[in-house]
Amino acid sequence: HVQLVESGGGSVQAGGSLRLSCVVSGYAYSDGYCLGWFRQAPGKEREGVATADTDGDPSYAASVKGRFTVSKDNAKNTLYLQMNSLKPEDTAMYYCAADSVGPIFGVGSETDFRYWGQGTQVTVSS
């Protein structure tokens, strides 16, 4: 059973930075699961932010490209999301997700991922 635990959320002013972490357990990390970050703002659908596919290659949503960086530390079984130049519209609950296959291209949708963390809140004030 795959478990995902996020941390690192918080409140920052616009232009600031945060780094989210997601510790992954319950499977052989070397099996190469696709890992991703999604977010959901109040009243909106959950949307893909960034993914690292089974080869570790990243994909980003257009709204965050150039500002966010996804990375993996295989030794720590941890997925990261470095978020720079944060904007008020980045305010949302951020979720870590995992799947043995993942999306065919890009960040995909929530239906492409089987396993989910509990989320960590990110709030950006203007």
C-alpha positions in Angstrom: 0.0 0.0 0.0 1.6 3.3 -1.1 1.6 6.1 1.4 2.3 9.8 0.6 2.9 12.4 3.3 3.3 16.1 2.3 4.9 18.9 4.3 6.2 22.4 3.8 3.1 24.4 3.2 2.6 27.8 4.8 1.8 31.4 4.3 4.0 33.7 2.3 3.8 37.1 0.6 3.7 37.4 -3.2 7.1 37.0 -4.7 8.2 34.6 -1.9 9.2 31.0 -2.0 8.3 27.7 -0.5 9.5 24.1 -0.9 7.0 21.3 -0.5 8.1 17.7 0.3 6.4 14.4 -0.2 7.8 11.3 1.5 6.7 8.2 -0.4 6.5 4.7 1.2 4.9 1.3 0.7 6.5 0.2 -2.6 10.0 -0.3 -4.1 11.0 3.2 -5.0 13.3 1.8 -7.6 10.2 0.5 -9.4 9.9 4.0 -10.9 6.5 5.2 -10.1 5.3 8.4 -11.7 5.0 11.1 -9.0 3.2 14.4 -9.2 1.9 17.5 -7.5 -1.6 18.7 -7.9 -3.5 21.6 -6.3 -7.1 22.6 -5.5 -8.3 26.0 -4.7 -11.7 26.6 -3.1 -14.5 26.2 -5.6 -12.2 24.9 -8.3 -11.3 21.5 -9.7 -8.0 19.8 -8.8 -5.4 20.6 -11.4 -2.0 19.2 -12.2 1.0 21.4 -11.3 4.1 19.3 -12.0 5.0 15.6 -12.5 8.2 13.5 -12.5 7.6 10.5 -14.8 9.0 7.0 -14.3 12.3 8.2 -15.8 12.3 11.3 -13.6 11.6 13.6 -16.5 9.6 16.7 -15.4 6.4 18.2 -16.8 4.8 21.5 -15.7 1.5 23.2 -16.1 1.8 26.4 -18.1 0.8 28.5 -15.2 3.8 27.5 -13.1 6.5 26.8 -15.7 9.6 28.8 -15.0 8.6 29.4 -11.4 8.2 25.9 -10.0 10.7 23.0 -10.1 9.9 19.4 -9.3 12.7 17.0 -8.2 13.2 13.6 -6.6 15.7 12.4 -4.0 15.7 8.7 -4.5 17.9 8.1 -1.5 15.3 9.7 0.7 12.2 8.5 -1.2 11.1 12.1 -1.4 9.5 14.3 -4.1 10.0 18.0 -3.8 8.3 21.1 -5.3 10.3 24.2 -5.2 8.0 27.2 -5.7 9.5 30.6 -6.5 7.9 33.9 -7.4 4.7 32.9 -5.8 1.5 34.6 -6.7 -1.8 35.0 -4.9 -3.4 32.7 -7.5 -1.1 29.9 -6.4 -3.1 29.8 -3.1 -4.5 26.2 -2.8 -4.2 22.9 -1.1 -1.3 21.0 -2.7 -1.4 17.3 -3.0 1.2 14.7 -3.8 0.2 11.8 -6.0 1.7 8.6 -7.3 0.9 6.0 -9.9 2.7 3.0 -11.5 2.0 4.5 -15.0 0.9 8.1 -14.7 -0.3 10.4 -17.5 0.6 9.7 -21.2 1.9 13.3 -21.6 2.1 16.5 -19.6 0.9 16.7 -16.0 -2.3 14.8 -16.8 -5.4 14.8 -14.6 -6.3 13.4 -11.2 -7.7 10.3 -12.8 -4.1 9.4 -13.9 -3.0 8.9 -10.3 -4.1 6.2 -7.9 -2.5 7.2 -4.7 -2.8 10.6 -2.9 -1.5 12.3 0.1 -3.6 14.3 2.6 -2.5 17.7 1.2 -0.6 20.8 2.6 -2.0 24.3 2.4 -0.2 27.1 0.6 -1.5 30.6 1.0 0.0 33.6 -0.9 -1.0 37.1 0.1 -0.7 40.2 -2.0 
